[in-house]
Structure formats: structure tokens, C-alpha cells
């Protein structure tokens, strides 16, 4: 099947809003919508992956979503960003381990501890930057959606994983509810906060489905102050009946938590069965 891609280009900026990645160069921004399957009938599904990730087209197709399916690519970053963290850790090991072997305990421990602290600081900074990108690109998404055929007349479903849930929430806060027919929203291992969803109830005609794992170690160390949807339930509210807010603890269906990355990213193999319920 031939993959069609729709590019929406944004102009450059002269302030911080124009930055997509670290550095001093202001770059032209873009959000890319990739066609996974496309038909002229049925609902439209938008699938949004998280930090340093892209939706896997084969896993999306395996879910058997009806109608048209599009993958939304935003400024999620790349694993190459981890190079700075890896470099810091490697340098601390090169200095610290020989020092320990030579009996210089304080110097060795200090070097290793400093390297670990540096890795945490760099990693947290990169994550916070991508969180900001998710908020920004989510606010821009409604305008980009106008390029999808029939978007205003067909039911629209939103599915997001990890930071993709932040993109969804930001889009819902910005979106014109009269321009789109938003039906169901699915959150998977989400970094979005648990509170405040009742304020968006009128913009979602169908269900809010939250797949979460209390043992998701990746989310447990995420530098976000509020409680995350990916670690627990989205509370019901008077604007949300119990039938509209659906929480599923899928911890035991994901890979073992001792493999935190695999556990956090394991939702893609299981979301289809919960979507069809």
C-alpha cells in the first residue's frame, strides 16, 4: 500500500515559540499527517505517538480500526538526543571506575554520582522541552486537520500514547467543537494530567477511554508535577457519566515492569481490543 503524506508548513519565528529542538538556530516548524488507511466512508481515526516515537503503521492496521486512519507526527524528538546523556555517563564511568580500582573511593564515587546527576538533569530538560512542544503542536493541530478529506462531516476519534496524550489535550482545548465531530478519545500510558478533563466534556460526544498501568516506571520518573493519566484513573464527574469515562488497568497485559521501556511502549499491541468494546 502506498503511503501518502500531508505536510503543513509553519513560518519561522524570531522568539522561543519558533524553536523545535535545542540550539540557537530557528527552524521552520511542521506537523506531518501520514495516511495509514484511507476511505471515503466511516469514521476518521487520528493516532499520535509519544516522546521520541512514531506510530507503527503495522500495529495500527492490526487493530482493525474502521474508516480512515492517520498517524500524526509532531516534534517528538529523536533518540539521537540521548547522545548528550550517554556522553556524560560515559565520561563519568571512564574517570570513576579507574579511581575506584586504584582505591580513590571519594573521587570514584564523586565522579559516578556527578555523571548520574548530569544525566538526570539533561534528560529532564529534554523531556520538559518535548512536553512544551507537545502543548504547542497540539494547539496547532486543529488547523492542520482541515487538510483531511471529509474531516468536518465524519466522526473523529483521537488516540494518543505517552506525550501524544498531551498533544490531544492541547488540541481539545483549542479546537472548535462546531468544526469537528469528536466522538471517542483513547489515552494510553498518558503523560497528560488526570484532573480537568470535565472541562472538555462538551467537546467529546462519545467515550474517554484511559488505558493505564500503576507500575509504569517511565511515567513515575517523568518530571511532571501533576498526577498522570498513565498511572491511574481519570475521575468521573457530573459532566461525565460512568459510561463515558472508562478506565482499564492493563498492567498485567504489558511486558514485565522490570523492562520499563517495553512496559511503557507495550500499549500498541493491545489497544485494539479495548477500542472495540
N, C-alpha and C positions, 0 to 999 in steps of 0.2 A: 504494500500500500504506500502510495506516495504521500509524504508528509508536507503539508502546506504551512507556511509560517507567515504571520502578520506582524509587521514591525510598526511600532508607534514611536516616532522620534520626538524628543523634547528638546527645547533650546537650552543652550548653556546658561549658567548663572554666574554672577560675579560675587556671590556670597556663599555661606555654608550650605545652602539648600542645593547648590549645584554639585556637591561632592557625592560621588557614589563609592569611592574607595579612598584609602589613605594616600597621603601625598599632597603636593601643592599644585597639582595640575587639575584644572577644572575640566570635566569631561562631559560630553553630550550624553544625556540620560536616555534610556529606552526601556520599555516593558515589552516583552515578546510573548505573543499568544501563539501556541503551537497546536495545530489540529491533530487530534488523536483519531477521532472518527467524526464524520460529518454527514448529516442527513437534513432534509428539508422539513421533517416532521418530528414530533416528540419534544421532550424537554432538552434543555441545554445544561451541561454539567461543566463547571469550572473547577479544575484541580490545581491546588497551589502547594508546592513543597516548601520545606523549611531551610534552615541555615546550611549553606554550602551544599545544597541538594537540588536535584531536578526530578520532577515526577517521572517514574519509569513507565513508559508507554505500554510495555507488555503486561505489567501488573494491573494497570488501569483497564486495559482491554479485558483481562481475565475476570474482572469484577462484573462484566456484562451489563454495564450501565446503558440504558436505552437512549435513543436520540443521539444528539451530538455531544462530543466530549472534547474539551480544550484544556491544555496544560498552560498555566500562566507562569512565565519565568520573570522573576523580579531580581533586584540587585541583592541576591542572597549570598554573594561572595563565593570564593573557591577555596579548596583545601590548600592551595599554594600559600594562602595567608598564614597557615600554620608554620611556615618556614622560620619566622622570627622566633616563635616559641621554641621550636626544635633547636634552633641555633643557641639560644640562651641555655637550654638544658644541657646540650652537648658540651658547651664551654665549661659549665659548672662541673660536669662529670669529669672532663679532662683534667681539671685542676683538683677537684675534691678527692677523687679516688686515689690518685698517687699520693696525695697528702696523708690520707688515712693509712695507706700501706706503709708510709715512712714514719708513722707514729705521731704525726702532727694532727691530733684529733680535732682541736678547735678550728684550725684552718680548713680541714677537710669538711667538717660538719657545716661550718660557716659558708663555704663555697656551694655545697649542695643545697643548703637551705635558701641561700640567696638566689640560686638558679631556679628553684621551685617557686619562690615568691615572684620572681620576674615572669615566669611562665604564666602564673595565675593572673598577674596584672595585665600582661599583653593580651592573654586570651579573653579576659573580662572586657577590656577595651574594644577588642574586635567584635565581641558579641553585642555590646551596647551600641556600637556603630551600626551593625546589621539590624538591630531592633529598631533603631531610628529609621533606617532605610525601609523596613517593612511598614512602618507607620506612614512614611511619605509615599511609597509606591501604592499602598492601599488606597490612599486618598486620591491618587491619580487614576486608579483602575476603572471607576465608572465611566470616565470619558473614553478610555480605550475600548471598552465593551461595545461601544456604538459601531465598531467595525465588524462585529459578528452578525451574519445574516439572520434576520428574524428575531433579534435579541429582545425587542420590545413587545413581541406578541406571544412568545413561547415561555413556558415555566423555566425559571432559572434556579439551579441548585449550586451551592458552593461547598467545596470540600477542601479542608486545609490541614496540613501536618506541621507541628512544631511552630516555627516563626510564620509559617503560612497562615496560621490562625490569627496572628496579629494583622497580617495583610487583610484578611477577611473582615475583622472587626473594624479596622480603619475605613475600609470601603463601605461597610454598612452605615457608619457614622456620617459618611459623606454623600451617600447615594440618594438619588431622587426616587422615592418609592413609587411615584407615578410613572416613571420611565421604564421600570423593570418589574416583572412578576417573580419575586423571590419566593421560592417555596421552602425547600429544606436546606439546612446548614449542618454540615458534619465537621466536628473538631476532633483531631487525632493527636494525642500527645502534645497538646497545645501549650504555647508559651503565653497566650492571652490570659488576662486575669479572669477570675471566676465571678467577680461582682460586676454589676452594672448592665448585665445583658437584658434585664427587664426594660431598660430604656430603648432597646432596639426591637422589642416585641412586635410593634406595629409594622415594622419593615419586613418581617418574616411571616409569611402566610402559613407555613407548614411547621415542621419539627426542628428543634435544635437537638442534635444527637452528639453526645460527648463520649468519646472513647478515651479512657484514662487508665493509668497504672500508678498506684501509690508507691511502687518500688522503682520508678524511673529515676535512676541516679543522675542522668544528664540534666533533667529538669530540677532536681534537688540542689544542684550547684549552680544553676543559672543565676547570673547577677541581676535578678529582678526582685523587687521588694514585695509585691503583692502575691497572694496565693494563686497558683496557676491551674487552669482547667485540666491540664495533662496529669496532675497529681490527685485530683479529687472531683467531686460532683459540682455541677452548676446548680445552684439552689433554685427551687421553684419559687414563683412569685404570683401575686394575684393576677398579673397580666399574662402569666404563663401557666396554663393548666398542666396537671401531671402528665397528660397525654402528649403534650407538645415539647416538654423538656425531658429527654431520655438520656440517662447516664448508664454506661456499661463499663464495669471494671474488667478489662481484658488482660490483666497482668499475667495470668496463667496460660494465655494463648500466645504470648510473645516469647521470644528467646529468653533464656535464663538471665536474670538481672546481673549475674556476675560478668556478663558481657554487655556493659552499659550501652555502647553504641548500637549493637544489634538489637537490644531490647527496645531502645528508643525508636529505631527506624523500622521495627517489625510490623507496624500497623498496616502497611501497604498490602500485605498478603491476606489480611483478614477483614478489611473494611467492607468488602462487597456483601458479605452475609448480613452485616448489621444494617447496611443501607437498604436492603430489600425487605427488611422486617416491617 
